Amino acid sequence: MTEDIILKIDNIDVYHGSFQALWGVSLEVKRGEIVALIGANTAGKSTLLDTICGLLHPVKGTIFFRDRDITRTDAYKIVDMGITQIPEGRCIFPEMTVMANLIIGSYTPRARAHQKKNIKRVFELFPRLGERRNQIAGTLSGGEQQMMAIGRSLMSEPEMMLIDEMSLGLAPIIVNDLFNILKEIRRSGITILFVEQNVRKSIQEADRAYILENGKVVLCGDSCELREEDKILKAYFGI
């Protein structure tokens, strides 16, 4: 595994009970990249993110993060190693304040020691959250809640962020703002792997993309190359 590859997944099979969700999936993500996972519903995208995070474990294959085998590592240890996930639907604590939701993200000993610095960083990226720090999270707009979910992830000082359906239910102008924020986060040295329902937006914003179909990687490449794969994208996604 070369120094510039931060995540390497090699030929993993993953099951939900007796149902096989991923079949021989392999991928690599380089440090500082923004990489998209694209696929129809039930293609296995969220399952793959959950497996990287340790919420699921493959029955075959290996996962390496920074040259360390994390295939069977518990989820809380993976967070402390530097991977965080922003789940589909954001999964905030709606009855708690914005500040309390953010602080929850810094529960690991390493992140807890830098809590004040990281809060300042989040409020610089998302001034609106600073203005609403004492507001109950459930009263925020959908876009503000997604900002808070990203901010909560940053509070753990990740090296890599996994984002599941960031644009779900949000207006296009808000989605554009959030992708601009992701580019800012990437410039700070954080690698991003994201699942996105908007195929065109995914290919536009990512450096590279992997396309999943029925739990298998069927296509991968630089985004500029995939833009030319019109027939393939039309066949899979009708665009």
LODREN-498859 format. One record per residue (C-alpha): x, y, z; chain; residue number from 1. Coordinates in steps of 0.05 Angstrom, whole numbers, plus 5000, padded with zeros to 4 digits. Example, Ala and Ser with C-alpha at 12.3 -4.5 7.8 and 13.67 -1.06 7.14 Angstrom:
+------+------+------+-------+-----+
:   px :   py :   pz : kette :  nr :
+------+------+------+-------+-----+
: 5246 : 4910 : 5156 :     A :   1 :
: 5273 : 4979 : 5143 :     A :   2 :
+------+------+------+-------+-----+
END
This chain:
+------+------+------+-------+-----+
:   px :   py :   pz : kette :  nr :
+------+------+------+-------+-----+
: 5000 : 5000 : 5000 :     A :   1 :
: 5032 : 5065 : 4977 :     A :   2 :
: 5038 : 5126 : 5023 :     A :   3 :
: 4986 : 5167 : 4985 :     A :   4 :
: 4931 : 5114 : 4993 :     A :   5 :
: 4894 : 5126 : 5058 :     A :   6 :
: 4839 : 5073 : 5049 :     A :   7 :
: 4844 : 5007 : 5013 :     A :   8 :
: 4787 : 4957 : 5009 :     A :   9 :
: 4805 : 4890 : 4979 :     A :  10 :
: 4753 : 4840 : 4954 :     A :  11 :
: 4702 : 4844 : 5012 :     A :  12 :
: 4637 : 4805 : 5018 :     A :  13 :
: 4587 : 4833 : 5067 :     A :  14 :
: 4521 : 4804 : 5091 :     A :  15 :
: 4458 : 4829 : 5125 :     A :  16 :
: 4439 : 4765 : 5160 :     A :  17 :
: 4432 : 4714 : 5105 :     A :  18 :
: 4428 : 4766 : 5050 :     A :  19 :
: 4493 : 4783 : 5014 :     A :  20 :
: 4497 : 4858 : 5003 :     A :  21 :
: 4568 : 4866 : 4976 :     A :  22 :
: 4604 : 4819 : 4929 :     A :  23 :
: 4680 : 4824 : 4921 :     A :  24 :
: 4683 : 4899 : 4928 :     A :  25 :
: 4751 : 4933 : 4921 :     A :  26 :
: 4768 : 5006 : 4920 :     A :  27 :
: 4823 : 5055 : 4939 :     A :  28 :
: 4820 : 5127 : 4963 :     A :  29 :
: 4881 : 5172 : 4962 :     A :  30 :
: 4897 : 5224 : 5015 :     A :  31 :
: 4863 : 5290 : 5001 :     A :  32 :
: 4814 : 5262 : 4949 :     A :  33 :
: 4739 : 5272 : 4944 :     A :  34 :
: 4712 : 5205 : 4919 :     A :  35 :
: 4639 : 5190 : 4902 :     A :  36 :
: 4601 : 5124 : 4910 :     A :  37 :
: 4545 : 5123 : 4859 :     A :  38 :
: 4490 : 5072 : 4850 :     A :  39 :
: 4416 : 5060 : 4851 :     A :  40 :
: 4377 : 5045 : 4915 :     A :  41 :
: 4398 : 4978 : 4946 :     A :  42 :
: 4464 : 4979 : 4906 :     A :  43 :
: 4503 : 4972 : 4971 :     A :  44 :
: 4530 : 5042 : 4980 :     A :  45 :
: 4508 : 5053 : 5052 :     A :  46 :
: 4528 : 4982 : 5069 :     A :  47 :
: 4598 : 4997 : 5045 :     A :  48 :
: 4603 : 5060 : 5088 :     A :  49 :
: 4578 : 5022 : 5148 :     A :  50 :
: 4630 : 4968 : 5136 :     A :  51 :
: 4687 : 5018 : 5132 :     A :  52 :
: 4663 : 5048 : 5198 :     A :  53 :
: 4660 : 4981 : 5233 :     A :  54 :
: 4585 : 4978 : 5241 :     A :  55 :
: 4587 : 4916 : 5196 :     A :  56 :
: 4644 : 4867 : 5185 :     A :  57 :
: 4660 : 4831 : 5120 :     A :  58 :
: 4660 : 4755 : 5119 :     A :  59 :
: 4715 : 4758 : 5067 :     A :  60 :
: 4768 : 4808 : 5045 :     A :  61 :
: 4806 : 4863 : 5081 :     A :  62 :
: 4801 : 4938 : 5096 :     A :  63 :
: 4863 : 4979 : 5109 :     A :  64 :
: 4865 : 5050 : 5136 :     A :  65 :
: 4933 : 5083 : 5138 :     A :  66 :
: 4966 : 5014 : 5129 :     A :  67 :
: 4929 : 4986 : 5189 :     A :  68 :
: 4881 : 4928 : 5181 :     A :  69 :
: 4814 : 4952 : 5208 :     A :  70 :
: 4772 : 4895 : 5178 :     A :  71 :
: 4746 : 4873 : 5246 :     A :  72 :
: 4759 : 4935 : 5287 :     A :  73 :
: 4702 : 4961 : 5331 :     A :  74 :
: 4667 : 5024 : 5307 :     A :  75 :
: 4687 : 5068 : 5367 :     A :  76 :
: 4761 : 5051 : 5356 :     A :  77 :
: 4756 : 5068 : 5282 :     A :  78 :
: 4730 : 5138 : 5301 :     A :  79 :
: 4790 : 5148 : 5347 :     A :  80 :
: 4835 : 5126 : 5290 :     A :  81 :
: 4808 : 5182 : 5246 :     A :  82 :
: 4747 : 5159 : 5206 :     A :  83 :
: 4679 : 5190 : 5219 :     A :  84 :
: 4612 : 5180 : 5184 :     A :  85 :
: 4555 : 5229 : 5172 :     A :  86 :
: 4496 : 5182 : 5164 :     A :  87 :
: 4437 : 5188 : 5117 :     A :  88 :
: 4384 : 5230 : 5151 :     A :  89 :
: 4437 : 5265 : 5194 :     A :  90 :
: 4417 : 5229 : 5259 :     A :  91 :
: 4420 : 5291 : 5303 :     A :  92 :
: 4394 : 5296 : 5374 :     A :  93 :
: 4334 : 5342 : 5361 :     A :  94 :
: 4318 : 5359 : 5434 :     A :  95 :
: 4389 : 5382 : 5449 :     A :  96 :
: 4421 : 5448 : 5431 :     A :  97 :
: 4467 : 5458 : 5372 :     A :  98 :
: 4527 : 5464 : 5419 :     A :  99 :
: 4510 : 5400 : 5455 :     A : 100 :
: 4504 : 5363 : 5389 :     A : 101 :
: 4572 : 5388 : 5367 :     A : 102 :
: 4606 : 5370 : 5433 :     A : 103 :
: 4581 : 5299 : 5427 :     A : 104 :
: 4627 : 5293 : 5367 :     A : 105 :
: 4688 : 5304 : 5410 :     A : 106 :
: 4679 : 5245 : 5457 :     A : 107 :
: 4745 : 5211 : 5442 :     A : 108 :
: 4803 : 5230 : 5488 :     A : 109 :
: 4844 : 5259 : 5431 :     A : 110 :
: 4788 : 5303 : 5406 :     A : 111 :
: 4764 : 5323 : 5475 :     A : 112 :
: 4832 : 5355 : 5489 :     A : 113 :
: 4822 : 5402 : 5429 :     A : 114 :
: 4748 : 5415 : 5438 :     A : 115 :
: 4751 : 5491 : 5442 :     A : 116 :
: 4796 : 5496 : 5381 :     A : 117 :
: 4750 : 5451 : 5341 :     A : 118 :
: 4687 : 5488 : 5361 :     A : 119 :
: 4720 : 5552 : 5336 :     A : 120 :
: 4738 : 5517 : 5271 :     A : 121 :
: 4666 : 5493 : 5261 :     A : 122 :
: 4637 : 5562 : 5273 :     A : 123 :
: 4686 : 5592 : 5223 :     A : 124 :
: 4662 : 5543 : 5170 :     A : 125 :
: 4589 : 5550 : 5190 :     A : 126 :
: 4577 : 5620 : 5220 :     A : 127 :
: 4503 : 5604 : 5223 :     A : 128 :
: 4516 : 5550 : 5274 :     A : 129 :
: 4553 : 5599 : 5317 :     A : 130 :
: 4494 : 5646 : 5315 :     A : 131 :
: 4448 : 5588 : 5335 :     A : 132 :
: 4493 : 5552 : 5384 :     A : 133 :
: 4440 : 5554 : 5439 :     A : 134 :
: 4381 : 5537 : 5394 :     A : 135 :
: 4347 : 5470 : 5399 :     A : 136 :
: 4373 : 5428 : 5341 :     A : 137 :
: 4305 : 5402 : 5320 :     A : 138 :
: 4282 : 5473 : 5304 :     A : 139 :
: 4338 : 5484 : 5252 :     A : 140 :
: 4324 : 5480 : 5178 :     A : 141 :
: 4345 : 5417 : 5140 :     A : 142 :
: 4406 : 5452 : 5112 :     A : 143 :
: 4427 : 5478 : 5181 :     A : 144 :
: 4419 : 5408 : 5210 :     A : 145 :
: 4465 : 5380 : 5155 :     A : 146 :
: 4515 : 5434 : 5172 :     A : 147 :
: 4512 : 5413 : 5244 :     A : 148 :
: 4521 : 5340 : 5226 :     A : 149 :
: 4584 : 5358 : 5186 :     A : 150 :
: 4608 : 5401 : 5243 :     A : 151 :
: 4596 : 5344 : 5293 :     A : 152 :
: 4639 : 5300 : 5249 :     A : 153 :
: 4695 : 5352 : 5247 :     A : 154 :
: 4695 : 5355 : 5323 :     A : 155 :
: 4727 : 5286 : 5325 :     A : 156 :
: 4787 : 5311 : 5285 :     A : 157 :
: 4780 : 5261 : 5228 :     A : 158 :
: 4830 : 5245 : 5174 :     A : 159 :
: 4773 : 5217 : 5131 :     A : 160 :
: 4699 : 5234 : 5129 :     A : 161 :
: 4646 : 5187 : 5101 :     A : 162 :
: 4582 : 5223 : 5081 :     A : 163 :
: 4517 : 5188 : 5064 :     A : 164 :
: 4466 : 5226 : 5020 :     A : 165 :
: 4485 : 5297 : 5041 :     A : 166 :
: 4436 : 5330 : 4993 :     A : 167 :
: 4374 : 5289 : 5013 :     A : 168 :
: 4314 : 5335 : 5019 :     A : 169 :
: 4354 : 5399 : 5010 :     A : 170 :
: 4346 : 5456 : 4960 :     A : 171 :
: 4398 : 5459 : 4904 :     A : 172 :
: 4427 : 5525 : 4928 :     A : 173 :
: 4439 : 5494 : 4997 :     A : 174 :
: 4471 : 5432 : 4965 :     A : 175 :
: 4519 : 5477 : 4926 :     A : 176 :
: 4539 : 5513 : 4990 :     A : 177 :
: 4552 : 5447 : 5025 :     A : 178 :
: 4595 : 5420 : 4969 :     A : 179 :
: 4635 : 5485 : 4971 :     A : 180 :
: 4645 : 5472 : 5046 :     A : 181 :
: 4669 : 5401 : 5030 :     A : 182 :
: 4722 : 5430 : 4984 :     A : 183 :
: 4744 : 5476 : 5041 :     A : 184 :
: 4748 : 5416 : 5087 :     A : 185 :
: 4789 : 5378 : 5035 :     A : 186 :
: 4837 : 5436 : 5032 :     A : 187 :
: 4849 : 5428 : 5106 :     A : 188 :
: 4876 : 5357 : 5092 :     A : 189 :
: 4814 : 5314 : 5104 :     A : 190 :
: 4797 : 5260 : 5054 :     A : 191 :
: 4723 : 5252 : 5035 :     A : 192 :
: 4685 : 5191 : 5010 :     A : 193 :
: 4612 : 5206 : 4997 :     A : 194 :
: 4547 : 5174 : 4974 :     A : 195 :
: 4502 : 5220 : 4934 :     A : 196 :
: 4435 : 5209 : 4900 :     A : 197 :
: 4449 : 5264 : 4849 :     A : 198 :
: 4493 : 5228 : 4798 :     A : 199 :
: 4509 : 5290 : 4757 :     A : 200 :
: 4528 : 5329 : 4820 :     A : 201 :
: 4571 : 5271 : 4845 :     A : 202 :
: 4612 : 5267 : 4781 :     A : 203 :
: 4617 : 5343 : 4778 :     A : 204 :
: 4643 : 5350 : 4849 :     A : 205 :
: 4686 : 5288 : 4859 :     A : 206 :
: 4757 : 5274 : 4836 :     A : 207 :
: 4739 : 5201 : 4823 :     A : 208 :
: 4678 : 5157 : 4828 :     A : 209 :
: 4660 : 5084 : 4837 :     A : 210 :
: 4594 : 5058 : 4810 :     A : 211 :
: 4560 : 5002 : 4848 :     A : 212 :
: 4506 : 4957 : 4819 :     A : 213 :
: 4475 : 4900 : 4860 :     A : 214 :
: 4531 : 4901 : 4910 :     A : 215 :
: 4588 : 4900 : 4859 :     A : 216 :
: 4635 : 4954 : 4831 :     A : 217 :
: 4618 : 4957 : 4757 :     A : 218 :
: 4656 : 5020 : 4737 :     A : 219 :
: 4707 : 5067 : 4767 :     A : 220 :
: 4751 : 5123 : 4742 :     A : 221 :
: 4767 : 5197 : 4743 :     A : 222 :
: 4705 : 5241 : 4742 :     A : 223 :
: 4726 : 5273 : 4676 :     A : 224 :
: 4729 : 5204 : 4645 :     A : 225 :
: 4661 : 5183 : 4673 :     A : 226 :
: 4628 : 5244 : 4644 :     A : 227 :
: 4642 : 5213 : 4576 :     A : 228 :
: 4609 : 5147 : 4596 :     A : 229 :
: 4540 : 5173 : 4577 :     A : 230 :
: 4514 : 5106 : 4552 :     A : 231 :
: 4535 : 5070 : 4615 :     A : 232 :
: 4506 : 5123 : 4662 :     A : 233 :
: 4442 : 5124 : 4621 :     A : 234 :
: 4436 : 5048 : 4627 :     A : 235 :
: 4446 : 5048 : 4702 :     A : 236 :
: 4412 : 5112 : 4723 :     A : 237 :
: 4370 : 5138 : 4666 :     A : 238 :
: 4408 : 5204 : 4658 :     A : 239 :
+------+------+------+-------+-----+
END
